Structures are given as C-alpha cells and as structure tokens.
C-alpha cells in the first residue's frame, strides 16, 4: 500500500485478501478444528478492522451494518469455542499436576460447553454460510461506496495519507484513555486489550505506507496485548473454578487451583504494568507520532513538497502572485 494510493482501491484489495484468508478456514472451523477456529477469528477481526477504517470515509456505514451484525455473531461464536478449547487444555494440564479424578467433573462440564459452542459454530458455517456471508459483506461494501458524485463540490478524503495519521492517532488516544483506569477490573483489562488490538489493526492496515519503525511500535503493543490475552484466559479459568466450587461444594484441589490461578494472575499483572509503562511513555508517544506523520508522505515526496513551498505567501500585488493566478474581470461598468 502506497501513501498516495486511492483509499478505496487499496482498501478494496486488502478487504478481498482478508476475506479470502477467512474463507479458507471456514470448513475446518465448522468441524471444531482449534487452529482453524483461531485463524478464522483472526481473519474476521482483520476484515472488521478494514471496514471500520473504510466506513464513513469511502463506504457508507449503513450499507454494511446489517451484514456486519451477522459477522459479529459469527465472531462471538468463534470466541466461545476458542475460550472453551483453551480452558480444556488448561484443565488437562491441571489434571496432570493436581490429580485427574478431582478435576474430572469440571473437565466434563467444560467438554459439554465446548461441544455446545462448536455446535453453534457449525450451524453458522453449515452449507458454506460463512463463505456466503463474507461475499455478501464485500458486495455490500462495493454497493455502499461513497464517491461524491451527487455533490461534486463536497470533497472527501480519498487517498491513504488523508486518513492514515488521524486513524492511528485517534486509536492511540483511545488506548491512552486507560491511563486513569489501569490497573482495574477484569472487564477494564479486556476493553484495553480491544483498544490495543484496534490500534494494531490500523498499523497493519496502513503497514505498506508506514516507515520501518512501525515494526518496533507494533512489537511493544503486541507484548502488552499478549499479556492481556493471558490475563483473559486466567479470568475464564477462574470463573470455571468458581462455578465448580458452587456445584460441588468446594474441594481442596479446587481451592488449590484457585489460589494458583490468583498467584499466576498477579505475576501477569505485574508484567503487564511494566509493558504498560512503555506504551504510555513519552518515548513511545513520540514513536507513534513519527510513524503517523511519516505515513502522510514518503521522505522524498515530503522533501520535494517542502522545497516547492514558499516560506511565506506572496503579496497579491506582486508579479509572482499575479503570475500564479488568473483573474477575470467583468468588462461591464459597475
């Protein structure tokens, strides 16, 4: 992607590429394959991210709203299946260290939850419904293209560099808003994780137009997102243990697991706070600013523009000004 490319052309191409990646995993995800579920969910998130950048700029939000709601439901179903699979792997690891018999009721409960989640997912993906839904989303985006033909005098942002910097900075500000809320409750950590994902999605979308320093920025954000993802998995596990406590009256093994989860979560929070300090540091803010500003033009074109721009505007009466503007006067007397 070039910074001087048409946003619709670049976005349309990227959207089609991400839809193809998502469609490749639909059939395997419908069968409950864990890797396919993860990959399909990641691809759908990137499809939504592309549309969120295009919507309201070159695509009418209303045109994709109905289809996007169906994509959201599919995304949620994938999330339920993924959480159950991660928890099941965790339980099996616990069983090896804490005694399988004590945890068998909890494992059976999670197994049933996983089966239900995969069944719901299979229904949403049956008979190529997932592929058809994604094709419908692309068609809706094409039909909802905003081209300004109805009112030629209304100028819309049309190039990649017209929206890249503002999109990146706006999403970074949404991340920084959590400075006053972190550390906080699990729901707050979850919302911060979503905000970081949305910022990384923007960096990924505009990646080809950004300078190489974006890789370091993304690594810092990725580290924070990974720790928040691990915290989310701990929270899912803690809730499962709490349900098992209520159902079985509590056992020594379950209490031990809950305590271990709490200790591990505390370690993760401390690690995350170190990563969060980097994300909110002045150095990182400057790095984000440099990345976003350089996205507006390549160094060569920026230098050319700077050399062609006068240091001050010429006076209207000067020959330079008169030579640059043709003024037609009305020959009729006033």
Secondary structure, DSSP 8 states (H G I E B T S, - for coil): --TTSBHHHHHHHHHHHHHHHHHTTHHHHHTT-HHHHHHHHHHHHHHHHHHHHHBTTTB-HHHHHHHHHHHHHHHHHHHHHHHHHHHHHHHHHHHHHH-HHHHHHHHHHHHHHHHHHHHHHHHHHGGGHHHHHHHHHHHHHHHTB----S-TTS----BHHHHHHHHHHHHHHHHHGGGGT-S--HHHHHHHHHHHHHHHHHHHHTGGGS-TTHHHHHHHHHHHHHHHHHHHHHHHHHHHHHHHHHHH---HHHHHHHHHHHHHHHHHHHHHHHHHHHHTSHHHHHHHHHHHHHTTS-HHHHHHHHHHS-SS---TTSHHHHHH-------S--
